Amino acid sequence: MKLLGLLAAMLALAGCAHLKEGTPISPSPVGQRPADFGLGPGIRPLSSGPGDKSSPSWSPSGERIAFVVDGYVVEKRTNDSEARRQTTRDFGAKRVTWMSSGRLAMLAEDPPPGPETTPVSGAGPPQSVYSTFPDDSLGVDKLATGVSAMTSTTEGGGLLVALREGTSKSRLATVRWNGAVQTYGDVIDGAVTALSMAPDGDQAIATVQKPGPELNFEILSFSFPENRFQTLTSLRSGLQVFGTPQWTSNGIYYVAGKKPGTKGKVSPDYNLYRLAPGSKRSELAPGVGEDFVASSLKRNPEGDLLAIIGRRNPSSPVNLYVLRPGAGDLVAATTNENMEIRTETEDLAWSDDGSRVAIVARTMLSGPRVYDVPADALVSDFYNIYEVPVEEATGAPA
Amino acid sequence: MRRVLIWGVGAMLAFLVTAGAFLMLANLSSSLSTRGVGPTPAQSNSAPPLGLNLSEASLEELKKEADQVLPLTVDNTSESALSNISLTMRVTSENTAQLRARYYRATIKELAPGASKTVRFTLDLSSPKPSERRHPLPPDSPEPRSVLEVQATTPEGVSAIKTAVLPF
């Protein structure tokens, strides 16, 4: 019996020996690399190689991300390096957003207008909204034309768009993936330059540039249940709204100021403002400090946090911050060492679960750099998409 | 009854001995294969037979203009001569919408062991013409960077690559 026991023990040891020698699996170059790319620990690239990337958009599940590369649209799993092109290379996409799983909506500039076409003041070049086919055919459906702004609606997988009416008016409409368009409210006097939704999905915010020689901006709210607009605030003449105002649980936040290059201005002069619920007077946003220079902002899906690209003061580096409106907690989510972080609103995207923010950045370069790898393997030298975990910032005590 | 018991114990012993031997063999072979994957330390430290050198001083002198001369030094670090080394320099832009892939080629007929040779490429680094772009650049878009990618290959399959990123 002793011999039997000895043999059984040998057998068990032989069977378990291999489990002790675990072989580590190398992470993939993009998507899982734990290295510091100049934005702080834990921040990983989701793309690589040359190409001007912009407008990241997370899929509803958070497992995929779509973005624009030099005018065409790609999407990929966040843990893969392989990206699938969704449009032809000459598509001219400016923005992409997820309508529903498997379908992407894209805003793209229309072909150059004929000489007799009258440009619309303030609204930029004419654009159309398209959706991808559910297969990989690179085909697209045109959903709406004459679009000056677009945002995805909170429910139903559709889009809210601003359509041009003549040369100086606009109208809001929802667009479904099957092409169904429904217009809302009255005609708006002016060009809608930005749209966003309230967290509850019942209201939207429209930024309107009024017609005329002076620079005049208004911020309107639109109530879907009441089907009517309300003017939230009119900005002082000469001031411009930058990016897209955001509706939070503690009021509406927006960035406004004078554009650099306007008379007497050589550097950006932006401020972050808050419109308290029910108020028509904007105030400097509390909680960020007097010297804070905000460039763009995006609320989280719940509306209780704001991701802000900005500087603590004019001489400090640009970073991604998370603000809990009302509580005054401004937490840096990146520690930028030597990176240019893109400052457009559309280059900032929350994942649906609110745990991650995608940003676009590249390293600052004052001279040439030489590498022993192909250009496609380089990350920080070109504008690439980075995933910033913000759980630590969002978990800060209120 | 006793005979049946002896037979049973014997069969069990035979099974355990055989299974144990197979498990040990399996472990031995899998641990050997794990060790066999990847280069040995000696291999990973050995230099590749072809070395490409782009001097940063020369790169810093480049301008965003035509007729820019860039020297590339190729080293044969192996112990045998290399022949017909094909060099391809590809100049592109960070913005891939710009159809600015300009190719430059050169060949080194023979490179003795331990020898180096410098090849001078005359590059056109000027801005792409409107006809070379897929889309006009947005008015506020930052200056795209230039990418110089040089690859050296021999008929024997020896290859090396070097990439330089320029701020313009």
Interface residues (C-beta under 8 A of the other chain):
Chain A: L3 L4 L7 A8 M10 L11 A14 G15 A17 H18 E21 T23 P50 G51 D52 V69 D70 G71 R89 D90 G92 E340 L365 S366 G367 P368 R369 V370 Y371 D372 V373 P374 A375 L378 D381 F382 Y383
Chain B: V9 M12 L13 L16 V17 A19 G20 L23 M24 A26 N27 S30 S31 T34 L54 E56 L59 E60 L62 T92 S93 E94 N95 T96 A97 R134 H135 S141 P142 P144 R145 V147 E149 I161 K162 T163 A164 V165 L166 P167
